[in-house]
Amino acid sequence: MKKTTFFLCLFAPLFSAFSQNQDAPTERQLIEKTIETYFDGWATGDTTKLGKAMHSSCHLKNFRDGKFMDFTRSQYLNIFRLHERPANLITRIISIDITNNMGSAKVEISTVTDLYTDYFNLMKTNEGWFIADKVSTRTPHKTFDPKPVKETILEGLKRPWSMAFLTENEVLISEKEGDLVRFDLTKKEQIKITGYPTDLEDSLGGFGDNTGKFEVLIDPDFKTNQFIYLSYAAKSAKGRTTKIIRAKLENDALKDIKALFVAEPFSSERYHYGGGMTFGADGKLYFTIGERLFNEKDEPAIPIAQNVEDRRGKIYRINSDGTIPNDNPDFGKNASAGLYAMGIRAAQGLTVEPNTKKIWFSEHGTQQGDEINILNPKANYGWPMKTTGKYRFAEFAPKPIEGNVYTDPIWSWMQTVAPTGLVFYTGFDFPLWKNDLLVGGLSRGSLWRLKIEGEKVVSSEELLVNDRVRIRKVALSPSGRLFILTDEVNGKLIRIKNLPVVK
């Protein structure tokens, strides 16, 4: 009995080691785990997962449209942004081959529109298996039609004007004739933000009255500084005008409010305030100020938008604290501080093109004359000296201004659109829309998709033509989900979703 016990004790460590080896993953399984981590990161834009799967020396290469492209690991990771995993995404490992601490794999990633085939070279280090290099090719699927449909997320808003996402599921919404609210898309909870400035001029609610709250914009470093930026119609004893402020958002209240810009002079008009805002890739705050006049017959000898000393009818560039950047264009000694471009009638939407980082903006004409422009320093966009539409006052004939050079629009419509908020599409629900410009409109309730090549609009499509509603804002959530705000007494936050039709 003792001999048997001794025998079992002697071989117990060997049985234990054998059992552990049986449970240990194979090299193939370890490689599969690395590739699955890559798949998960690619599918959701999670650069932490992508980076974990790729060695620091990894390069990614392909040859497309006659061009050879080589991305370092860092360059490749910078392409991605967090987003929801598309429901129709399929990933699979086709083959794996291993020799010692080296391996290769063929994988496929199938999206709604494309089949990506990747070939990985892998290597095993002391820290595990990594993708050392990748070459890839893309094959478009032959047939695909997008079908945009509306999903109402929130209603009962009082003519909403703007939205800014704090997170993927929390959004600030400014109501022109109501409040600034924070809405939780998951819990469906709506909370009023308190502390809005008391010099706000409320809308009278009549047609053509643009008075009220306008843009809400969060600071690029919001998670650290809690700053948000607001534009609105401010009142004084002399009338009203556009005002830009910065505030801290703390416990659903505005704190430490600072006025950054007041578009003096105050006047009695209740329209064409402008108020569009965006941060440029340079970290500067850009915003629009409308000309404020309704009819050209009221223009002074030097039209408002052409007078560099008048703050109205311009686009401005300032630092986030209200100071003026040293590299702003020079318009002369008496020019309005922060002036960046002029000749603006009634611009509202501003957005940054994700590849070139240039700012594009929309502008209202009078009778027709609605435009899309690219913002350039010291550019003069012509109003009211020239227009692609017609004047309200048919007899208006401005005297030429010597030395002026005017910038033509990138695009103008033949009909009245009344373009508002706009955004370049970078989401995943509509792959065929990548980098297209989406523009909302008030007239007839338009939603437009403009196909862009370089700095040209090569085609246009009006969407949702059988369900038109006045649209004030088009925006993307951090993951790329597409939303619009409707300009109604019973305003709505609507998500635009895709029901793909594969023929």
Phi, psi and omega in degrees: 000320180293323180295321179295316179298316180299319180298316180294319179296322182296321184263357181303314178300327180290318177298320180296315179296320178299318179296317180295321179294327178295326182276340184294140179291148177283167178299323178298317179296323178294320177295317179301321179296319178297317181292321178296324175298319176298314178304312182298318179293318180296319185290335185241000182073020182277101184288340176294315178291316178302313181295327179295328182277343188249134176293152183300335181269002187298137171239147181236127190229147169205168179232115186217139178053039177077010182235136174269129181238136181229116180250134168286168177304315181296315179298320180295316180296328181291346179287331191271149172226145180301139179200167176292148176290122179300138183296332185262013181278132179235130177237145176202151176264123182275313182203155176221136177230136186229135171223113183054239181260021177239151180204169175219155181210146171248129182227162177229142172233117183251121174255183179299323187256335190223154169247116178262126176247120183244142173244120181256138159261129183238155176216151180255126176248187177296342181261002178119191181275137178226152169283118183271325179205158179216137166240147186216160174219158182232134177238113180295140171292148190287322187228129178198133175232126175279149177225093180290134177227156182263141171230111181288122181263323183209140174225176183089011177280148184263089183048067180298146185245321188210160174216149179217123183278123174281319175219185179298330185239012175231131185223139172269135179232128175260130177259123181303319182249022182218237187242175163263122186232155172250129184237131177264113184291336180276311182275348183061035179258139181237127182234132177284135174273124182268169174089014180296143183306143184280350179273011176298132174262119181283154177288148174279349178084002181272164180297134178085355178275109182265004186295146176140207179272145181240243189287148164234132187220137178261151179292144177304334179251037186302322183300333181266315188255348178063020181280138167232160184235138184228144171238144183198169176274116180259149182244154173211182179295340183266355180136226183211158178199180180275137179229140178245128180229161170239143179212158171269137177262105182231123178051046177059037177217150176273125181234160175051050182291134179228125176284126180261331184198134174235120187277065178294151011275155170289145180212173186276344184296150182241036182210166175057051178282336190079234175096359176291143181219151170201157169265133176280170176297341178276002180081005180269153179267123178249140178208158183253144173234124182285164181286333174084341180279146177266327185230138184294341180295344181267005179292139173286180183303314170262110184308145186307311184290348180258000182260110185293345180273347179264130185285347184275156176072037186220170168240137186241157177225120181223166170285162185293345177263004178097350178285166185260129178298144181292336184262018174294152178295153181262115178258007180115168187300319187260012182290153178300135181297133178089358183300132182239324178206159186221184181076036184254133177269298184205071180271139178238310187274135174227137178208153182261128176286123191295335182271307182275342183069012176282153180264130175251148179217154178260154178214136177281133169270195177262269170265106193062205179077013176286140191225159164240130183231158170257130184280124177232146181297134176068013178287150176241114187270008161098336185292138356262020183292329178211154180207151175275358177245217180238156176279149173292323178262099190303331184277358183296127180217087183296144178285136180304144178253117186299133175089349182286138174238130187251143181264125179284152178290156173289327184205143171217148182268152176279340178243170178282126180245328185056062186292143183237234181294148183214159180203146171278132186278122178232016183279192186237349179292328183236080184302328181288349180265004185310127177068009172284154179265122178257128187231128174272155179218150179272326184285121179062011177068060188267146164228115188250143172244116181253123178277126187248135169232110184066244178243032179233144170268117185260345176197159179223148179219131174269127185260160174052044186290342180267004180214061185284143175205146180301126184245125181262330186212141172236129184209161177246143171286170180304329180271356177101010175289141187263129181229153171229156171246133180263137181272086182218162172299319171259073185288155185229146165262120186235134172266135175262115183249167181247129169251090186295140177241112178260122185277000000 
